Amino acid sequence: MTEATIAPAKTKPRAKKLRLGDLLREAGVITEESLHEALALQKQTGKKLGRVLAEIGAVGEKELHEFLAKHLGVEYLDLSGVNLDSDTVTQLAEVQARRLRALVLQSDEDGLLVGMADPNDIIAYDELCRLLKKPVRLALVKESDLLQTIDVVYRRTDEISALAAEVRQQLGEGQIDIDDLMAEDGSEDAPVIKLLQSMFKDAAQVKASDIHIEPEEFVLRIRQRVDGVLQVHVIDGRAVSTALVTRLKLMSGLDISEKRLPQDGRFSILVNDSTLDVRMSTLPVQHGEAVVLRLLDNSANLLSLEELGMPEDIRVGFESMIEKPGGMVLVTGPTGSGKTTTLYSALNHVNLPATKIITVEDPVEYRLGRINQVQINPVIGLNFSRVLRTVLRHDPDVILVGEMRDRETVDIGLRAAMTGHMVFSTLHTVSAAATVSRLRDMGAPGYLLAAALSAIVAQRLVRRVCNSCKEPAQLSDGQRAWLNAQVGVERVAGAQFMRGRGCNYCFLTGYRGRIGVYELLEMDPQLTAAIQREDLAGSLKAVAKKDGYVTLGQRVLDYALAGITSIEEAIRIAGGPDEDIDAIGAEQHTDIEPTCEA
């Protein structure tokens, strides 16, 4: 079950009341001065003494837990090294696991091994024995790890399947009664509503960005995009899809009778005390309607530029560009690469009382104070170009255009940038260097681009190797040969590549969380002159000669060399974006410390 053998743990916790500070001091683990300092801070903050001692550096967190486990006569376990079995864990219901701060780790002929944040809690121990009806052995685990593991292992996949079966049984072979669905609006016990609640709670629990509902001939496929990768759950019965889609249409205010045409809508829901803004899109497919739900957590704080994880050199350059009184800054990348997050962080940076900001978006994804945000509505002719012409008469200092979609929008945006407005926008291109040629293809004249463009940021999101299960990775002969050609034999030989073997925290994927990879291209006289001449080859050569310019591919290779991401993720990014500027040498790589955070 775990890499290390789990020793038998004490069966019954001690009844003696622990005074943690005195125990640690008497054992020589902490000093008298550290204890007094921690007690004073505990009175101010209300935190547990052990956490305060760890925060002030009086004792290491692992050392503290090992000491407590030894004193209590139980085993201390690091949950990141324990492979949990779903059937074993679910012997204790999730609500009880959270209430008692306990998790069933192992089942054998001797009974159950249960990890607890506080093995000295006799009341919780007695409750566990009553609920589990088996002999219980205790082990000490970190409370933060325990709660994190509970979020991971108590997925709602079984609950979703059971509710789907209930919906299927309720529907039978007949058609859905729309009046019944509408009448159930206030009924929390309606199976369809409970199924949707479980879906959204599960998605919020794993921090999914999208939910895909895809009907097939005999099954319904529900997929969640987590860290950019889809995770699949299959449900028997296509009829469940029709009930779900109908309910979602009602929630979004869409036409429930129209199944031949795509429809778009949105609604907000409250999930685990967080407000999720849901964007819904339907698409007629062979066996019904496919639905994609984009989830935006309105409760999440907007990231500052420092929190985005930009390398220092790029952040400083980007800040200097967006603080200018005029010009255009473009953020480019594929769908789901974090462009909108970067632009909103930039808006937040310049959102001052003396600055008038207007955004034109489709849709408005984040709501910010002091900013006039316009939602595009093509149905009534309210498109980007029409709104932009009006926005210029409202005396803005900063304009955000959600996306440069057509020639007219590009032309208006560039002319606004030339007349003293700072314009932010996005474009779908593979690299910063390719953006100029993309704008030229859209009909923007070279002289206008040269005069208006200030900077281009290209970005991607790559998956981080899971810190809980990372281990050294061995390169294949092909990977090593490719890396030697990209960054040089010496750098490859001196690097320690990492991979995730898969654990409970990362759903056995080996990855947990993502980090941004950025490329900043600032306009300089040589590059501007080449753009003005409409000399594409010359502009690419000017990019290649820029001092300190680091491409997306080079940056992500640095992350792989530092062990932040895997070589497979690095190759996925570096293998394609930089064909246009392969003249840039490997000597322009920047060294990145392994402690880099997103």
Summary of the structure (lengths in Angstrom):
residues: 598
radius of gyration: 28.1
end to end distance: 31.9
largest distance: 83.6
contacts: 1891
relative contact order: 0.07
helix: 42%
strand: 22%
